[in-house]
Amino acid sequence: MSSPVGTDALSVLLMLADGRMPAGGHAHSGGLEEAVSGRAHDEQSLTGYLQGRLATSGAMEAALAVAAWTIGRQTPVGSFLLLAQEAAARVPSPAQRAASSAQGRALCRAAGQIWPGASCEVLDALSRDVPEGLLLPVAGGAIAAALGMNAYQVATWSLYGTVTAPAWAATRLLGMAPYAVCRSIAALNGEICRMAQQASRTGHGRALDFAEDLPAGGAPLSEIGAEAHSIWEVRMFAS
């Protein structure tokens, strides 16, 4: 399956990255709701929080998304099962796995409704290989392959989503002005582009044997926070 670089692929990237797309992302704060109790409280600390997200889960998820994109271009020959296992092993927090799986399922449902022809083959493969559902970056990478995106665009989508979910949650959790949120996101543009270039080369064009070589950068404080947040009796976001 080819992955042309052009207006069509760019429009797909913009739609997937849009927080208004009905894929469930607006219900998740990327761990920010738990973090506002001390680690994130203003524009400067929010930017630092987002930088931490990029360096840990962001780098890992972008590489997983590109790996899924590589497999998706080979469908139906490729299998997503091994990559799904590798992805789950990199997310030790059950709460974070549950949140990512929920978003992955929501993204698959949205893709099936918005692009039923283009995404049908890959969605069928996902349903067959991993019936319990995929973590968000794996589902997103697989769908992106069916929609004609290239590896760099896939990585950009993943990294952008890593920062925008908590960034925009800050408007509700911290009462931050949208201009301040946009400044925090814009400050990370160079880092996102650099990391997208790096992630786009991870596993590109190789077979499934690259899976165990994918990055596995953890964020223990975030993982502990996710478990604590999952049992809060009152919360604004699912994660």
C-alpha positions in Angstrom: 0.0 0.0 0.0 1.5 3.3 -1.0 1.8 6.3 1.3 1.9 9.5 -0.9 3.0 12.8 0.5 0.6 15.4 -0.5 -2.5 17.5 0.2 -4.7 14.4 0.7 -2.4 12.9 3.3 -2.0 16.3 5.0 -5.7 16.7 5.3 -5.9 13.3 7.0 -3.2 14.3 9.4 -5.0 17.5 10.3 -8.2 15.6 10.8 -6.7 12.9 13.0 -4.9 15.6 15.1 -8.0 17.7 15.6 -9.3 17.5 19.1 -12.9 17.7 17.8 -12.6 14.4 16.0 -15.0 11.9 17.7 -12.3 9.5 18.9 -12.5 10.1 22.7 -9.4 12.1 23.2 -11.3 15.0 24.7 -12.3 12.8 27.7 -8.6 12.2 28.6 -6.1 14.7 30.2 -3.0 12.6 29.6 -2.4 12.4 33.4 -2.6 16.2 33.9 -5.7 15.9 36.2 -3.6 14.0 38.8 -0.5 16.2 38.2 -2.3 19.5 38.9 -2.1 18.7 42.6 1.6 19.8 42.6 3.6 19.2 39.4 1.6 21.4 37.0 0.1 24.6 38.1 0.9 27.4 35.7 2.1 28.0 32.1 5.8 27.3 32.8 5.2 24.1 34.8 2.6 22.9 32.1 5.3 23.3 29.4 7.7 21.3 31.6 5.1 18.6 32.0 4.5 18.4 28.3 8.2 18.2 27.7 8.4 15.3 30.1 5.5 13.6 28.3 7.3 13.9 24.9 10.6 12.5 26.3 9.0 9.4 27.8 5.6 8.2 26.6 5.7 10.5 23.5 8.9 8.9 22.1 7.7 5.4 22.8 4.2 5.9 21.3 5.5 7.7 18.2 7.8 4.7 17.5 5.0 2.3 18.1 2.7 4.2 15.7 5.4 4.1 13.0 5.9 0.4 13.6 2.1 -0.2 13.3 2.1 1.9 10.1 4.9 -0.3 8.7 2.8 -3.4 9.4 -0.4 -1.8 8.2 1.2 -1.2 4.8 1.7 -5.0 4.5 -1.8 -6.0 5.4 -3.1 -8.6 5.2 0.3 -10.3 5.3 1.4 -8.5 8.5 0.1 -9.3 11.9 -0.5 -6.8 14.6 -0.5 -9.3 17.5 3.2 -9.2 18.3 3.3 -5.4 18.2 0.2 -5.2 20.4 2.1 -7.4 22.9 5.2 -5.2 22.7 3.1 -2.1 23.2 1.3 -3.5 26.2 4.6 -4.5 27.8 5.8 -0.9 27.6 2.8 0.4 29.6 3.0 -1.2 33.1 0.1 0.8 34.5 -3.2 -1.0 34.1 -5.0 2.3 34.2 -2.9 3.8 31.4 -3.4 0.6 29.3 -7.1 0.8 29.8 -7.2 4.5 28.8 -5.1 3.9 25.7 -7.2 0.9 24.7 -10.4 2.9 25.1 -9.0 5.6 22.8 -7.7 3.0 20.3 -11.2 1.5 20.1 -12.8 4.9 19.7 -10.4 5.8 16.9 -11.1 2.6 15.1 -14.9 3.2 15.4 -14.4 6.8 14.1 -12.2 5.7 11.2 -14.8 3.0 10.2 -17.5 5.7 10.0 -15.4 8.4 8.4 -13.4 6.4 5.9 -15.3 3.0 5.6 -13.7 2.0 2.3 -10.1 3.0 2.8 -9.8 1.7 6.4 -11.9 -1.5 6.0 -9.1 -3.9 5.3 -6.9 -2.7 8.1 -9.8 -2.6 10.6 -10.7 -6.2 9.7 -7.1 -7.2 10.3 -7.1 -5.4 13.7 -10.3 -7.1 14.7 -8.9 -10.5 13.7 -5.5 -10.2 15.2 -6.3 -8.3 18.4 -10.0 -8.7 19.2 -9.6 -7.1 22.6 -8.5 -3.9 21.0 -5.2 -2.0 20.5 -3.5 0.7 22.4 -4.0 4.1 20.8 -0.6 4.5 19.0 -0.8 1.0 17.4 -4.4 1.5 16.3 -3.6 5.0 15.0 -0.5 3.9 13.0 -2.4 1.0 11.4 -5.2 3.2 10.3 -2.9 5.9 9.1 -1.3 3.4 6.8 -4.6 2.7 5.2 -5.3 6.4 4.8 -2.1 7.2 2.8 -0.1 9.0 5.5 3.7 8.6 5.5 5.9 7.7 8.5 6.8 11.3 9.4 3.1 12.3 9.4 2.2 9.3 11.6 4.9 10.2 14.1 3.8 13.9 14.1 0.2 12.9 14.8 1.3 10.7 17.7 3.6 13.3 19.3 1.1 16.1 18.8 -1.6 14.1 20.5 0.8 13.4 23.4 0.9 17.1 24.2 -2.4 18.5 23.1 -4.6 16.3 25.3 -3.1 17.5 28.6 -2.5 21.0 27.2 -6.1 21.7 26.4 -7.2 19.9 29.6 -5.3 22.7 31.4 -8.0 25.2 30.3 -10.5 23.3 32.5 -8.2 22.0 35.2 -6.1 25.1 35.7 -8.3 27.8 34.2 -5.5 28.7 31.8 -6.2 31.0 28.9 -6.2 29.4 25.5 -3.4 31.8 24.4 -1.2 30.4 27.2 -2.0 26.9 26.2 -1.1 27.6 22.6 2.2 29.2 23.7 3.0 26.0 25.6 2.3 23.8 22.5 4.1 26.2 20.1 7.2 26.2 22.3 7.5 22.5 21.7 7.2 22.7 17.9 10.9 22.2 17.2 11.1 19.3 19.6 8.1 17.6 18.1 9.5 17.9 14.5 12.9 16.6 15.7 11.4 13.6 17.5 9.0 12.9 14.5 12.0 12.7 12.2 13.7 10.3 14.6 10.6 8.1 15.2 9.8 8.0 11.4 13.1 6.0 11.0 12.2 3.5 13.7 11.4 0.2 12.2 10.6 1.7 8.9 10.7 -0.8 6.1 11.6 -3.7 8.3 9.8 -6.9 9.4 8.3 -7.7 12.7 11.7 -8.5 14.2 12.2 -4.8 15.0 9.5 -4.8 17.7 11.7 -5.7 20.6 14.1 -2.8 19.6 11.5 -0.1 20.0 12.0 2.5 22.8 10.6 1.7 26.2 11.1 4.9 28.2 9.1 4.8 31.3 7.7 7.5 33.5 7.2 5.9 37.0 5.7 9.1 38.6 3.1 9.3 35.8 2.3 5.6 36.1 1.8 5.8 39.9 -0.3 8.9 39.4 -2.5 7.1 36.8 -3.2 4.3 39.3 -4.1 6.8 42.0 -6.3 8.8 39.6 -8.2 5.7 38.5 -9.7 5.3 41.9 -10.7 8.9 42.6 -14.4 9.1 43.4 -14.8 12.5 41.7 -12.8 13.4 38.6 -13.3 15.4 35.5 -11.4 13.2 33.0 -11.2 9.5 32.4 -7.4 9.6 32.7 
